[in-house]
Amino acid sequence: MGAIQKFQRLGLKVEDHEIITSRDAALAALTLGIWGAIAADEDSLADIDGEVVRLVDDEAMYDRVDGFLFLSSAAWTDQRQSLLASSLVTIHAPS
């Protein structure tokens, strides 16, 4: 795990089980529904229980999901940001 090496370089001794990432916290809080994952291309999303779709450049997918799970900005683009903003305004806005 990269976090272990980072902490070791800082002179801290930590074990894998002692690290809780923002990903861990987010996945623990997921509810039922279809989640749109914003993630790095190499992320298999295999650790996500329930229905998840990878959000890339298909506008319809943004409008199909019940919520957004922002895991990484590695593959995020201005175009995808526009798709997300548009979906939030038109579909996911409170009524």
Backbone as CSV, one residue per row, in Angstrom:
resi,resn,N_x,N_y,N_z,CA_x,CA_y,CA_z,C_x,C_y,C_z
1,MET,0.839,-1.174,0.000,0.000,0.000,0.000,0.886,1.239,0.000
2,GLY,0.601,2.227,-0.821,1.386,3.439,-0.924,1.386,4.271,0.340
3,ALA,0.304,4.250,1.085,0.217,5.040,2.311,1.236,4.569,3.342
4,ILE,1.448,3.279,3.427,2.415,2.735,4.394,3.801,3.307,4.110
5,GLN,4.215,3.268,2.848,5.527,3.777,2.483,5.632,5.278,2.750
6,LYS,4.552,6.007,2.501,4.556,7.447,2.745,4.792,7.735,4.226
7,PHE,4.094,7.022,5.088,4.257,7.241,6.517,5.638,6.787,6.996
8,GLN,6.165,5.722,6.420,7.504,5.263,6.792,8.553,6.304,6.418
9,ARG,8.395,6.939,5.256,9.328,8.000,4.862,9.278,9.172,5.831
10,LEU,8.135,9.374,6.465,7.985,10.445,7.454,8.473,10.015,8.839
11,GLY,8.947,8.771,8.942,9.476,8.270,10.201,8.425,7.682,11.130
12,LEU,7.246,7.417,10.622,6.172,6.850,11.428,6.037,5.363,11.152
13,LYS,5.849,4.599,12.192,5.630,3.167,12.022,4.130,2.911,12.113
14,VAL,3.553,2.485,11.026,2.123,2.171,10.993,1.927,0.844,10.290
15,GLU,0.838,0.196,10.642,0.451,-1.063,10.015,-0.737,-0.786,9.087
16,ASP,-0.905,-1.649,8.116,-1.978,-1.501,7.137,-3.346,-1.340,7.810
17,HIS,-3.623,-2.143,8.838,-4.932,-2.109,9.492,-5.160,-0.821,10.299
18,GLU,-4.116,-0.020,10.492,-4.234,1.225,11.254,-4.610,2.422,10.375
19,ILE,-4.650,2.219,9.088,-4.940,3.307,8.156,-6.382,3.208,7.678
20,ILE,-7.114,4.285,7.855,-8.475,4.378,7.324,-8.457,5.497,6.298
21,THR,-8.736,5.155,5.064,-8.692,6.139,3.996,-10.062,6.778,3.789
22,SER,-10.077,7.849,3.049,-11.359,8.468,2.704,-12.195,7.496,1.878
23,ARG,-11.549,6.661,1.099,-12.275,5.641,0.328,-12.970,4.660,1.264
24,ASP,-12.244,4.199,2.287,-12.846,3.295,3.272,-14.094,3.924,3.887
25,ALA,-13.974,5.170,4.279,-15.105,5.861,4.921,-16.271,6.020,3.949
26,ALA,-15.976,6.392,2.725,-17.039,6.578,1.735,-17.760,5.265,1.448
27,LEU,-17.015,4.199,1.254,-17.635,2.918,0.940,-18.440,2.380,2.116
28,ALA,-18.013,2.661,3.328,-18.753,2.215,4.509,-20.089,2.931,4.636
29,ALA,-20.197,4.106,4.034,-21.419,4.909,4.166,-22.370,4.771,2.978
30,LEU,-22.025,3.946,2.001,-22.887,3.809,0.826,-24.247,3.233,1.191
31,THR,-25.259,3.754,0.549,-26.617,3.254,0.711,-27.012,2.496,-0.554
32,LEU,-28.202,1.923,-0.544,-28.692,1.239,-1.735,-28.907,2.242,-2.849
33,GLY,-28.747,1.780,-4.060,-28.941,2.620,-5.228,-27.849,2.361,-6.239
34,ILE,-27.918,3.089,-7.309,-26.907,2.983,-8.356,-25.926,4.132,-8.161
35,TRP,-24.677,3.789,-7.939,-23.645,4.787,-7.702,-22.830,5.026,-8.967
36,GLY,-22.618,6.263,-9.302,-21.766,6.649,-10.417,-20.374,6.906,-9.879
37,ALA,-19.429,6.087,-10.268,-18.067,6.197,-9.751,-17.207,7.065,-10.661
38,ILE,-16.585,8.034,-10.059,-15.592,8.876,-10.708,-14.268,8.371,-10.156
39,ALA,-13.507,7.676,-10.990,-12.342,6.960,-10.486,-11.248,6.899,-11.540
40,ALA,-10.055,6.549,-11.088,-8.927,6.359,-11.996,-9.224,5.170,-12.917
41,ASP,-8.689,5.239,-14.114,-8.933,4.173,-15.089,-8.505,2.804,-14.571
42,GLU,-7.429,2.752,-13.797,-6.923,1.465,-13.318,-7.674,0.932,-12.093
43,ASP,-8.597,1.700,-11.563,-9.398,1.264,-10.410,-10.456,0.278,-10.892
44,SER,-10.407,-0.940,-10.413,-11.354,-1.968,-10.852,-12.735,-1.790,-10.226
45,LEU,-12.832,-1.004,-9.173,-14.082,-0.763,-8.439,-14.607,-2.048,-7.802
46,ALA,-13.766,-3.074,-7.716,-14.181,-4.380,-7.216,-14.534,-4.373,-5.733
47,ASP,-14.072,-3.388,-4.995,-14.343,-3.345,-3.559,-15.659,-2.642,-3.220
48,ILE,-16.412,-2.250,-4.234,-17.663,-1.544,-4.009,-18.818,-2.536,-4.059
49,ASP,-19.509,-2.654,-2.923,-20.689,-3.510,-2.866,-21.861,-2.774,-3.498
50,GLY,-22.698,-3.505,-4.181,-23.865,-2.884,-4.798,-23.597,-2.508,-6.234
51,GLU,-24.564,-1.800,-6.798,-24.474,-1.448,-8.220,-23.681,-0.163,-8.399
52,VAL,-22.690,-0.248,-9.256,-21.833,0.901,-9.536,-21.525,0.940,-11.025
53,VAL,-21.543,2.133,-11.584,-21.149,2.327,-12.982,-20.041,3.370,-13.011
54,ARG,-19.109,3.165,-13.905,-18.012,4.122,-14.064,-18.507,5.281,-14.927
55,LEU,-18.346,6.481,-14.428,-18.762,7.650,-15.196,-17.598,8.157,-16.032
56,VAL,-17.816,8.177,-17.336,-16.807,8.717,-18.248,-17.473,9.774,-19.111
57,ASP,-17.700,9.509,-20.377,-18.190,10.546,-21.280,-19.614,10.325,-21.790
58,ASP,-20.349,9.410,-21.197,-21.717,9.131,-21.616,-22.683,9.930,-20.741
59,GLU,-23.264,10.973,-21.287,-24.147,11.866,-20.537,-25.302,11.122,-19.885
60,ALA,-25.858,10.137,-20.560,-26.996,9.397,-20.025,-26.656,8.678,-18.724
61,MET,-25.423,8.237,-18.570,-25.035,7.529,-17.347,-25.069,8.457,-16.137
62,TYR,-24.714,9.718,-16.303,-24.744,10.674,-15.198,-26.171,10.856,-14.690
63,ASP,-27.116,10.849,-15.613,-28.514,11.045,-15.243,-29.160,9.768,-14.714
64,ARG,-28.542,8.629,-14.938,-29.099,7.333,-14.532,-28.814,6.999,-13.071
65,VAL,-27.729,7.508,-12.531,-27.304,7.110,-11.192,-28.067,7.855,-10.104
66,ASP,-28.072,7.247,-8.927,-28.738,7.845,-7.772,-27.812,8.758,-6.975
67,GLY,-26.515,8.564,-7.141,-25.539,9.370,-6.420,-24.173,9.238,-7.056
68,PHE,-23.276,10.108,-6.626,-21.933,10.151,-7.207,-20.896,9.818,-6.148
69,LEU,-19.952,8.989,-6.523,-18.879,8.561,-5.650,-17.569,9.028,-6.274
70,PHE,-17.030,10.123,-5.759,-15.827,10.727,-6.332,-14.611,10.143,-5.635
71,LEU,-13.950,9.193,-6.294,-12.817,8.484,-5.712,-11.466,9.001,-6.178
72,SER,-11.405,9.575,-7.364,-10.133,10.051,-7.897,-10.382,11.061,-9.006
73,SER,-9.491,12.024,-9.081,-9.576,12.997,-10.177,-8.569,12.677,-11.286
74,ALA,-7.912,11.523,-11.208,-6.859,11.163,-12.164,-7.328,11.198,-13.615
75,ALA,-8.547,10.767,-13.879,-9.052,10.729,-15.260,-10.146,11.777,-15.482
76,TRP,-10.298,12.690,-14.533,-11.357,13.691,-14.617,-10.973,14.784,-15.601
77,THR,-11.942,15.228,-16.387,-11.694,16.248,-17.407,-12.711,17.371,-17.267
78,ASP,-12.457,18.464,-17.952,-13.423,19.569,-17.974,-14.753,19.109,-18.564
79,GLN,-14.701,18.272,-19.577,-15.918,17.744,-20.203,-16.738,16.937,-19.202
80,ARG,-16.084,16.081,-18.448,-16.782,15.263,-17.452,-17.336,16.134,-16.327
81,GLN,-16.612,17.176,-15.961,-17.113,18.101,-14.958,-18.391,18.778,-15.448
82,SER,-18.432,19.140,-16.716,-19.632,19.754,-17.302,-20.801,18.778,-17.295
83,LEU,-20.543,17.515,-17.618,-21.595,16.496,-17.583,-22.141,16.329,-16.169
84,LEU,-21.249,16.298,-15.188,-21.667,16.165,-13.796,-22.499,17.372,-13.370
85,ALA,-22.027,18.566,-13.667,-22.746,19.787,-13.274,-24.122,19.839,-13.916
86,SER,-24.208,19.485,-15.173,-25.484,19.488,-15.878,-26.448,18.487,-15.256
87,SER,-25.954,17.307,-14.922,-26.797,16.277,-14.322,-27.291,16.711,-12.949
88,LEU,-26.428,17.313,-12.181,-26.824,17.773,-10.849,-27.918,18.827,-10.918
89,VAL,-27.838,19.703,-11.892,-28.823,20.768,-12.029,-30.158,20.232,-12.544
90,THR,-30.118,19.342,-13.533,-31.363,18.914,-14.170,-32.019,17.709,-13.528
91,ILE,-31.272,16.746,-13.075,-31.841,15.498,-12.571,-31.795,15.411,-11.054
92,HIS,-30.689,15.773,-10.471,-30.470,15.523,-9.054,-30.772,16.716,-8.172
93,ALA,-31.290,17.776,-8.732,-31.650,18.943,-7.920,-32.883,18.624,-7.094
94,PRO,-32.926,19.130,-5.845,-34.120,18.889,-5.026,-35.355,19.497,-5.652
95,SER,-36.488,18.845,-5.475,-37.721,19.387,-6.068,-38.492,20.217,-5.067
